[in-house]
Amino acid sequence: MQPTPTYPIGTPGQAWGAAERDQWRARQVRQRSYADDVLMAIEALRGRFDVEMYGDVIYADAQHPAERFPLRALRSREWQPGLPTVLVTGGVHGYETSGVHGALRFVDTQAERFAGRANLLVVPCVSPWAYERFQRWNFDAIDPNRSFRDGSPAQESAALMRLVAPLHGQFAAHIDLHETTNTDESEYRPAVAARDGKVFEPGSIPDGFYLVDDTDNPQPAFQQAIIDAVSRVTHIAPADEKNEIIGSPVVAPGVIHYPMKQWGLCAGISGARYTTTTEVYPDSPRATPEQCIEAQVAAARAAVEFVLADAQL
């Protein structure tokens, strides 16, 4: 008996090939502009911060004309080698809007507070093609946040790794800004099951903000400082009846663990002592998209403040 299809592309039980990826790509519609939303915002900050072009993402196939996305990062203007250095990344999953706009707002409203005290490297939108299409994957149906490893098949991941490599081990902290939406359950999880030839198993979406710490380098005080700051902006996701969040045990209120390097996650690339991945829930009836952006700003600010306080001990 054949399993019942749960996604309109592919054959149940069979992983996708090139034809299925082409079908998936044909379904993706450009809905917003990376140039207008992100590059223009970065240019507006050029007078206050250094702007670095760290590569290009270029995609094309027989059905699609070439698209080029210049990749931009923002750096503290008064960069000093002896200061604590913090990496902030957003938009690794392009559809996670608050990560992109939270990173940009953090630079605009908070970063100058740390001038002369911390070096900041901020990459607001790692995955611009996906940002424009409200997608988790890139053009090749690859999840960039499982692709931060040597020989990465994801252009976005490889470019960010090249940017970070000269500073690897010099970062005190890295905070990677994400969000969880209802489409994780309605679109992404069925799609990844279909792509990989697996059976879709329904899950749930946590209602609120939570953090993913590193299984191999847990830093509970760092996570708690961020949870405390964000709780003043929006609510923290509770554990489910199994004391889990998205299938992982809750180790502290609003905190779970993932093996960052093993899974190829962005937050594992810096060699920093303090690392975390944020998750907000913009579809919650108890929060607004604006609150989610402010939660990302609060999280990034708290990460830098924790590092500065730690450096003084």
Sequence and secondary structure as in RCSB ss.txt:
>XXXX:A:sequence
MQPTPTYPIGTPGQAWGAAERDQWRARQVRQRSYADDVLMAIEALRGRFDVEMYGDVIYADAQHPAERFPLRALR
SREWQPGLPTVLVTGGVHGYETSGVHGALRFVDTQAERFAGRANLLVVPCVSPWAYERFQRWNFDAIDPNRSFRD
GSPAQESAALMRLVAPLHGQFAAHIDLHETTNTDESEYRPAVAARDGKVFEPGSIPDGFYLVDDTDNPQPAFQQA
IIDAVSRVTHIAPADEKNEIIGSPVVAPGVIHYPMKQWGLCAGISGARYTTTTEVYPDSPRATPEQCIEAQVAAA
RAAVEFVLADAQL
>XXXX:A:secstr
      SSSS TTS   HHHHHHHHHT    S HIIIIIHHHHHTTTTSEEEEEEEEEEEETTEEEEEEEEEEEE
 SS  TTS EEEEEE SSTT HHHHHHHHHHHHHTGGGGTTT EEEEES S HHHHHHT SS TTS  GGG  ST
T S HHHHHHHHHHGGGTTTEEEEEEEEE  THIIIIIHHHHHHHTT         SSBEEEEETTS  HHHHHH
HHHHHTTTS B    TTSEETTEE SBTTEEEE TTTTT GGGSS  SEEEEEEE TT TT  HHHHHHHHHHHH
HHHHHHHHHHHT 
